[in-house]
Amino acid sequence: MQIYNTLSRKKEEFVPVNSGKAAIYACGPTVYNLIHLGNARALCVFDVMRRYLKYRGYDVLFVQNFTDVDDKIIKRANEQGISSLEVSENAIKEYFTDARGLNVSDADIHPKVTESMDLIIELVKTLIEKDYAYESGGDVYFMAEKFKGYGKLSRNSLEELQEGASNRLDDETNKKRSPLDFALWKAAKENEPYWESPFGNGRPGWHIECSAMSRHYIGDTIDIHGGGADLIFPHHENEIAQSESATGKPLSKYWVHNGMLNINGDKMAKSKNNFFLVRDAAAKFGYEPLRFMLLSAHYRSQLNFTDEVLESAVKSIERLKNCRSACGRTSSHPGNLSESAKTTVAQRRTQFITAMDDDFNTADGISAMFELVRDINSAINDGISAEDLAEYRKLFDEMNNVLGLIYAEEEAIPDEITALVEKRKAAKAAKDFALADEIRNEVQSKGYIIEETRQGVNIKKKT
């Protein structure tokens, strides 16, 4: 299995720290609002990585944090006249609504910053003791230039970073020894939550949080650490500096980052008025087509969101559901498992694994699944045996369980509608087409559609 490592800028063979195990740490959302489509892409990408590693036999530990103390959370709390904790807890509840709507499995561990203060404070103390950090005016800063590898993930040189940082002036500038230094601990301010520490009352900087939580729940070295490409610098760069200065060990063997999401060709941004929340997009198109769209391109590529792309995803989901439905029907053709079915299933399984082994290529994985759909439809049309149909369905479910594309529970068709469809079938067999049309119209008036395909009759509720 090959994984593209942002650190080396090349694909590398996946060799975990502990044989047969895979530990993943994915940076989670800052919980002050509903999640947007950019958040959703990262969620779906890492969900599939986790599913596929399990499919390939790894014992997977998946950790995803919640940043539940932050400037944005505090601002929202002050605007609404409630506590920061209330803002974050409400947002976490809504996060799970959308994440589960997207068929994203809960992490094995969802640590929160507010519940990890002892871990964070202990790590800050370690960095001070090792002379990588210093106290200044109630704040604690990390000395970026002292860490010899600083810039190795983002490929930024110290000279370039110094030049950029020297042009940025803020309230912290006078407290820092160098403009490149970044905060590990921030002194308490009025109307803000704070925690007691040896450095004074305050709260942690953003970057130190993930370093402390990943080390506690996984260990000094993670197998796969990732998130969106926008986290490469400064967040992940600073995580590396902090963690590796404290432990002397690599923070992660593989750094994995998904590409950004464009909206109608432009970068998604509130300033451009093209900022889409998952909740709003799902209300229009449904969660399943959203997940399909987010996985339809390789995770490292840029993905362009348009209504047309999502409308196409809706149709693709329908094709998959129709195939699954066809697989669920009882075949009237008895017989043993054929060599033809064995060969086809083996070829499609190999095609799928080859695609996913190549840096989790979901685009080609989905292609393999649709090749299987064509195989199934063709075999059903030719008169497939029950044994062959079961073998095809088994592989269909395997692929779908990894990609997680179709999952919504379909509403049961009422017995009244099913009876009408059977009555219409009998009318057609008796060549009473006028009655058949009359029954079809009655079914439609009750909110259902009869679709006749080569694989049989489908009954769908009108949308």
C-alpha positions as CSV (number, residue, x, y, z in Angstrom):
1,M,0.0,0.0,0.0
2,Q,1.4,3.4,-1.1
3,I,0.7,6.7,0.7
4,Y,1.7,10.1,-0.4
5,N,3.7,11.7,2.3
6,T,3.6,15.5,2.4
7,L,6.9,15.5,4.3
8,S,8.8,13.7,1.5
9,R,6.6,14.9,-1.3
10,K,6.4,11.3,-2.7
11,K,4.5,8.1,-2.3
12,E,5.9,5.7,0.3
13,E,5.1,2.1,1.2
14,F,2.9,2.1,4.3
15,V,4.9,0.5,7.2
16,P,3.2,1.3,10.5
17,V,5.1,1.8,13.8
18,N,3.5,-1.4,15.1
19,S,3.0,-4.2,12.7
20,G,-0.7,-4.9,12.0
21,K,-1.8,-1.6,13.7
22,A,-2.5,1.8,12.3
23,A,-2.9,4.9,14.4
24,I,-4.5,8.0,12.8
25,Y,-4.8,11.5,14.2
26,A,-7.0,13.8,12.1
27,C,-7.3,17.5,13.2
28,G,-11.0,18.1,13.9
29,P,-13.1,21.2,13.7
30,T,-13.1,24.4,15.8
31,V,-16.6,24.1,17.2
32,Y,-18.4,27.4,17.0
33,N,-20.7,26.9,14.0
34,L,-22.1,24.2,11.7
35,I,-19.5,22.5,9.6
36,H,-18.9,23.6,6.0
37,L,-18.1,21.6,2.8
38,G,-14.4,22.0,3.3
39,N,-14.7,20.4,6.7
40,A,-16.8,17.7,5.2
41,R,-14.2,16.7,2.6
42,A,-11.6,16.1,5.2
43,L,-14.1,14.1,7.3
44,C,-15.1,11.8,4.4
45,V,-11.5,11.4,3.2
46,F,-10.1,10.2,6.5
47,D,-13.2,8.2,7.2
48,V,-12.5,6.2,4.0
49,M,-8.8,5.8,4.9
50,R,-9.8,4.4,8.2
51,R,-12.4,2.0,6.6
52,Y,-9.9,0.8,4.0
53,L,-7.1,0.1,6.5
54,K,-9.6,-2.0,8.5
55,Y,-10.7,-3.7,5.3
56,R,-7.0,-4.6,4.6
57,G,-6.7,-6.1,8.0
58,Y,-5.2,-3.4,10.2
59,D,-6.3,-2.8,13.8
60,V,-7.0,0.9,13.5
61,L,-7.1,3.6,16.2
62,F,-8.7,6.8,15.0
63,V,-8.4,10.0,17.1
64,Q,-10.0,13.3,16.0
65,N,-10.1,16.2,18.4
66,F,-12.5,19.0,19.0
67,T,-11.0,22.5,19.4
68,D,-13.5,23.8,21.9
69,V,-11.7,26.9,23.2
70,D,-10.7,29.5,20.6
71,D,-11.1,33.2,19.7
72,K,-14.0,32.4,17.3
73,I,-15.8,30.5,20.0
74,I,-15.3,33.3,22.6
75,K,-16.5,35.9,20.0
76,R,-19.6,33.8,19.3
77,A,-20.3,33.4,23.0
78,N,-20.1,37.1,23.7
79,E,-22.4,37.8,20.7
80,Q,-25.0,35.4,22.0
81,G,-24.6,36.2,25.7
82,I,-23.9,32.6,26.6
83,S,-20.7,30.8,27.8
84,S,-18.0,29.5,25.5
85,L,-18.8,26.0,26.8
86,E,-22.4,26.3,25.7
87,V,-21.3,27.5,22.2
88,S,-18.9,24.5,21.8
89,E,-21.3,21.9,23.2
90,N,-24.1,23.0,20.9
91,A,-21.7,23.0,17.9
92,I,-20.4,19.5,18.8
93,K,-24.0,18.2,18.9
94,E,-24.7,19.7,15.4
95,Y,-21.3,18.3,14.2
96,F,-22.4,14.8,14.9
97,T,-25.7,15.4,13.1
98,D,-23.9,16.3,9.9
99,A,-21.0,13.9,10.3
100,R,-23.3,10.9,10.8
101,G,-25.5,12.2,8.0
102,L,-22.4,11.9,5.8
103,N,-21.9,8.4,7.0
104,V,-18.7,9.4,8.8
105,S,-18.1,7.0,11.7
106,D,-17.4,8.4,15.1
107,A,-13.7,8.5,16.0
108,D,-12.5,5.9,18.6
109,I,-11.6,8.9,20.7
110,H,-12.8,12.5,20.4
111,P,-10.7,14.5,22.9
112,K,-11.6,18.0,23.7
113,V,-9.1,20.8,24.5
114,T,-11.0,21.9,27.6
115,E,-10.7,18.3,29.0
116,S,-7.0,18.1,28.2
117,M,-5.5,21.1,30.1
118,D,-3.3,19.0,32.4
119,L,-1.7,17.3,29.3
120,I,-1.2,20.6,27.6
121,I,0.3,22.4,30.6
122,E,2.7,19.4,31.2
123,L,3.9,19.6,27.6
124,V,4.5,23.4,27.9
125,K,6.4,22.8,31.1
126,T,8.6,20.2,29.3
127,L,9.4,22.6,26.5
128,I,10.4,25.4,28.9
129,E,12.6,22.9,30.9
130,K,14.3,21.9,27.6
131,D,14.8,25.6,26.7
132,Y,12.7,25.5,23.6
133,A,10.1,27.9,25.2
134,Y,10.1,31.0,27.4
135,E,7.7,33.0,29.5
136,S,6.9,36.6,28.6
137,G,4.3,38.8,30.1
138,G,2.1,35.9,31.1
139,D,2.4,34.2,27.7
140,V,4.6,31.3,26.8
141,Y,6.3,31.2,23.4
142,F,8.1,28.5,21.4
143,M,11.4,29.5,19.8
144,A,10.9,28.3,16.2
145,E,14.4,29.0,15.1
146,K,15.9,26.8,17.8
147,F,14.2,23.7,16.2
148,K,16.6,22.8,13.4
149,G,14.0,21.2,11.2
150,Y,11.6,24.1,11.3
151,G,10.0,24.5,7.8
152,K,10.6,20.9,6.7
153,L,6.9,20.1,6.2
154,S,5.8,23.3,4.4
155,R,9.2,23.7,2.6
156,N,9.4,27.2,3.9
157,S,12.9,28.5,4.6
158,L,13.7,30.4,7.8
159,E,14.7,33.4,5.8
160,E,11.4,33.5,3.9
161,L,9.5,33.1,7.1
162,Q,11.4,35.8,8.9
163,E,10.8,38.2,6.1
164,G,7.1,37.5,6.2
165,A,6.8,37.6,9.9
166,S,8.7,40.9,10.2
167,N,6.0,42.6,8.3
168,R,3.3,41.5,10.7
169,L,2.8,43.6,13.7
170,D,0.4,42.7,16.5
171,D,0.0,43.1,20.3
172,E,2.3,40.1,20.8
173,T,5.2,41.4,18.9
174,N,6.9,43.2,21.8
175,K,6.6,40.0,24.0
176,K,8.5,37.8,21.5
177,R,12.2,37.4,21.1
178,S,11.7,36.7,17.4
179,P,8.7,37.4,15.1
180,L,8.7,33.6,14.2
181,D,8.0,32.5,17.8
182,F,4.5,31.3,18.4
183,A,2.3,31.1,21.5
184,L,2.0,27.9,23.6
185,W,0.1,29.6,26.3
186,K,-1.9,32.9,26.3
187,A,-2.4,35.1,29.3
188,A,-6.0,35.5,30.5
189,K,-7.9,38.5,29.1
190,E,-11.1,40.1,30.4
191,N,-14.3,38.3,29.5
192,E,-12.5,35.2,28.4
193,P,-12.4,31.7,29.9
194,Y,-9.1,30.8,31.5
195,W,-7.3,27.9,33.4
196,E,-4.8,28.1,36.2
197,S,-1.2,27.1,35.3
198,P,2.4,27.6,36.6
199,F,2.7,30.4,34.0
200,G,-0.4,32.2,35.2
201,N,-4.1,32.1,34.4
202,G,-4.7,31.7,30.6
203,R,-5.5,29.3,27.8
204,P,-3.4,27.3,25.4
205,G,-2.3,28.3,21.9
206,W,-3.9,26.4,19.0
207,H,-0.9,24.3,18.0
208,I,0.1,22.9,21.4
209,E,-3.3,21.3,21.8
210,C,-3.0,18.7,19.1
211,S,0.6,17.8,20.2
212,A,-0.5,17.1,23.7
213,M,-3.6,15.1,22.8
214,S,-2.1,13.0,20.1
215,R,0.9,12.1,22.3
216,H,-1.4,11.1,25.2
217,Y,-3.8,8.9,23.1
218,I,-1.5,7.5,20.5
219,G,2.1,8.0,21.6
220,D,5.2,9.9,20.5
221,T,4.9,8.8,16.9
222,I,1.7,8.6,15.0
223,D,1.3,6.5,11.8
224,I,-0.8,8.9,9.8
225,H,-1.4,12.6,10.8
226,G,-3.5,14.7,8.6
227,G,-6.1,17.3,7.7
228,G,-6.8,19.8,5.0
229,A,-3.9,21.3,3.0
230,D,-4.5,24.6,4.7
231,L,-3.2,23.1,8.0
232,I,0.3,22.3,6.6
233,F,1.5,25.8,7.7
234,P,1.5,27.0,10.4
235,H,-0.5,24.4,12.3
236,H,1.2,21.1,11.4
237,E,4.6,22.7,11.0
238,N,4.3,24.0,14.6
239,E,3.1,20.7,15.9
240,I,6.2,19.0,14.5
241,A,8.5,21.6,16.1
242,Q,6.8,21.3,19.6
243,S,6.4,17.5,19.7
244,E,9.8,16.6,18.3
245,S,11.5,19.1,20.5
246,A,9.8,17.5,23.5
247,T,10.3,13.8,22.6
248,G,13.2,13.7,20.2
249,K,11.1,11.4,18.0
250,P,9.3,12.0,14.7
251,L,5.7,13.2,15.3
252,S,4.3,11.2,12.4
253,K,5.5,8.7,9.9
254,Y,3.1,9.9,7.2
255,W,1.6,13.3,6.7
256,V,-1.6,13.3,4.7
257,H,-3.4,16.4,3.4
258,N,-6.6,16.6,1.3
259,G,-6.9,19.3,-1.3
260,M,-9.1,22.4,-1.1
261,L,-12.6,22.8,-2.3
262,N,-13.6,25.3,-4.9
263,I,-17.2,26.6,-5.4
264,N,-18.0,27.2,-9.1
265,G,-14.3,27.5,-9.8
266,D,-13.5,30.0,-7.0
267,K,-12.0,29.3,-3.6
268,M,-14.7,29.0,-1.0
269,A,-14.7,32.1,1.2
270,K,-17.3,34.1,3.2
271,S,-15.9,37.2,1.6
272,K,-16.9,35.8,-1.9
273,N,-20.4,34.9,-0.6
274,N,-19.8,31.3,-1.8
275,F,-19.5,29.7,1.6
276,F,-21.7,26.6,1.9
277,L,-22.7,24.7,5.1
278,V,-23.1,21.0,4.9
279,R,-26.6,21.4,6.4
280,D,-27.8,23.7,3.6
281,A,-26.3,21.6,0.8
282,A,-27.8,18.4,2.3
283,A,-31.2,20.0,2.6
284,K,-31.1,20.5,-1.2
285,F,-29.4,17.4,-2.5
286,G,-29.2,14.9,0.4
287,Y,-26.2,13.7,2.4
288,E,-25.4,10.7,0.2
289,P,-24.8,12.7,-3.0
290,L,-22.6,15.1,-0.9
291,R,-20.4,12.2,0.3
292,F,-20.3,10.8,-3.3
293,M,-19.2,14.1,-4.7
294,L,-16.5,14.6,-2.0
295,L,-15.0,11.2,-2.8
296,S,-15.4,11.3,-6.5
297,A,-12.0,12.9,-7.0
298,H,-8.6,11.9,-5.6
299,Y,-8.3,13.4,-2.1
300,R,-5.1,15.4,-3.0
301,S,-6.7,17.1,-6.0
302,Q,-8.7,20.3,-5.9
303,L,-12.5,19.6,-6.0
304,N,-14.9,21.9,-7.7
305,F,-18.4,22.1,-6.2
306,T,-21.3,23.0,-8.5
307,D,-25.0,22.3,-8.6
308,E,-24.4,20.3,-11.8
309,V,-21.7,18.1,-10.1
310,L,-24.1,17.4,-7.2
311,E,-27.0,16.7,-9.6
312,S,-24.8,14.1,-11.3
313,A,-24.0,12.6,-7.9
314,V,-27.7,12.2,-7.2
315,K,-28.0,10.2,-10.4
316,S,-25.0,8.1,-9.5
317,I,-26.4,7.3,-6.1
318,E,-29.6,6.2,-7.8
319,R,-27.7,3.8,-10.1
320,L,-26.0,2.2,-7.1
321,K,-29.3,1.9,-5.2
322,N,-31.0,0.3,-8.2
323,C,-28.2,-2.2,-8.5
324,R,-28.4,-3.1,-4.8
325,S,-32.1,-3.4,-5.1
326,A,-31.7,-5.7,-8.1
327,C,-29.2,-7.8,-6.2
328,G,-31.7,-8.2,-3.4
329,R,-34.3,-9.9,-5.6
330,T,-34.6,-13.7,-5.6
331,S,-33.3,-15.2,-8.8
332,S,-35.5,-17.9,-10.5
333,H,-32.4,-19.5,-12.0
334,P,-30.9,-22.2,-9.8
335,G,-27.3,-23.4,-10.3
336,N,-23.9,-23.6,-8.8
337,L,-21.5,-20.6,-8.7
338,S,-20.2,-20.2,-12.2
339,E,-16.6,-19.8,-13.3
340,S,-17.6,-16.7,-15.2
341,A,-18.9,-15.0,-12.0
342,K,-15.8,-16.1,-10.0
343,T,-13.5,-14.6,-12.6
344,T,-15.4,-11.4,-12.9
345,V,-15.7,-10.9,-9.1
346,A,-12.0,-11.6,-8.7
347,Q,-11.1,-9.1,-11.4
348,R,-13.2,-6.3,-9.9
349,R,-12.0,-7.0,-6.4
350,T,-8.4,-6.7,-7.6
351,Q,-9.2,-3.6,-9.6
352,F,-10.7,-2.0,-6.4
353,I,-7.8,-3.0,-4.1
354,T,-5.2,-1.8,-6.7
355,A,-6.9,1.6,-6.9
356,M,-7.2,2.0,-3.1
357,D,-3.7,0.7,-2.4
358,D,-2.5,3.5,-4.6
359,D,-2.8,6.4,-2.1
360,F,-6.5,5.8,-1.3
361,N,-7.6,6.6,-4.9
362,T,-11.3,6.8,-4.3
363,A,-12.0,8.1,-7.8
364,D,-10.7,4.9,-9.3
365,G,-12.3,2.9,-6.5
366,I,-15.7,4.3,-7.4
367,S,-14.9,3.5,-11.1
368,A,-14.3,-0.2,-10.1
369,M,-17.6,-0.2,-8.3
370,F,-19.5,1.1,-11.3
371,E,-17.8,-1.5,-13.5
372,L,-19.2,-4.1,-11.1
373,V,-22.6,-2.5,-11.4
374,R,-22.4,-2.9,-15.2
375,D,-21.4,-6.6,-14.8
376,I,-24.3,-7.2,-12.4
377,N,-26.9,-5.6,-14.6
378,S,-25.6,-7.5,-17.6
379,A,-25.6,-10.8,-15.8
380,I,-29.1,-10.2,-14.5
381,N,-30.3,-9.4,-17.9
382,D,-28.8,-12.6,-19.2
383,G,-30.4,-14.7,-16.5
384,I,-28.2,-15.0,-13.5
385,S,-28.3,-17.8,-10.9
386,A,-29.0,-17.2,-7.3
387,E,-25.5,-18.3,-6.4
388,D,-23.8,-15.9,-8.8
389,L,-26.1,-13.1,-7.7
390,A,-25.0,-13.6,-4.1
391,E,-21.4,-13.5,-5.0
392,Y,-21.8,-10.3,-6.9
393,R,-23.8,-8.8,-4.0
394,K,-21.0,-9.8,-1.6
395,L,-18.4,-7.8,-3.5
396,F,-20.8,-4.9,-4.0
397,D,-21.3,-4.7,-0.3
398,E,-17.5,-4.9,0.3
399,M,-16.8,-1.9,-1.9
400,N,-19.7,0.0,-0.5
401,N,-18.7,-0.6,3.1
402,V,-15.3,0.9,2.3
403,L,-16.5,3.9,0.4
404,G,-19.7,4.3,2.4
405,L,-21.6,5.7,-0.6
406,I,-25.2,4.3,0.0
407,Y,-26.4,3.9,3.5
408,A,-29.6,5.8,4.1
409,E,-32.5,3.6,5.1
410,E,-35.1,3.5,2.4
411,E,-38.7,4.0,3.4
412,A,-40.6,0.8,3.2
413,I,-43.1,0.6,0.3
414,P,-46.7,0.4,1.8
415,D,-48.5,-2.9,1.3
416,E,-51.2,-1.0,-0.6
417,I,-48.8,0.2,-3.2
418,T,-47.1,-3.2,-3.5
419,A,-50.5,-4.8,-4.1
420,L,-51.4,-2.3,-6.8
421,V,-48.1,-3.0,-8.6
422,E,-48.8,-6.8,-8.5
423,K,-52.3,-6.1,-9.9
424,R,-50.8,-4.1,-12.7
425,K,-48.3,-6.9,-13.4
426,A,-51.2,-9.3,-13.8
427,A,-53.1,-6.9,-16.0
428,K,-50.1,-6.6,-18.3
429,A,-49.7,-10.3,-18.5
430,A,-53.4,-10.5,-19.5
431,K,-52.7,-7.8,-22.1
432,D,-55.2,-5.5,-20.4
433,F,-53.0,-2.4,-21.0
434,A,-55.8,0.1,-20.3
435,L,-56.2,-1.3,-16.7
436,A,-52.4,-1.4,-16.3
437,D,-52.2,2.3,-17.2
438,E,-55.1,3.1,-14.9
439,I,-53.3,1.4,-12.0
440,R,-50.0,3.1,-12.8
441,N,-51.8,6.5,-12.6
442,E,-53.4,5.5,-9.3
443,V,-49.9,4.6,-7.9
444,Q,-48.6,8.0,-9.0
445,S,-51.5,9.8,-7.4
446,K,-50.5,8.1,-4.1
447,G,-47.0,9.6,-4.4
448,Y,-45.1,6.7,-5.9
449,I,-43.5,6.0,-9.3
450,I,-43.2,2.7,-11.1
451,E,-39.9,2.2,-13.0
452,E,-39.5,-0.7,-15.4
453,T,-35.9,-1.7,-16.0
454,R,-34.2,-4.7,-17.5
455,Q,-33.6,-5.8,-14.0
456,G,-37.3,-5.7,-13.1
457,V,-39.8,-3.3,-11.6
458,N,-38.7,-0.6,-9.1
459,I,-41.1,1.3,-6.9
460,K,-39.9,4.7,-5.8
461,K,-41.4,7.5,-3.7
462,K,-41.8,10.8,-5.5
463,T,-39.3,13.4,-4.5
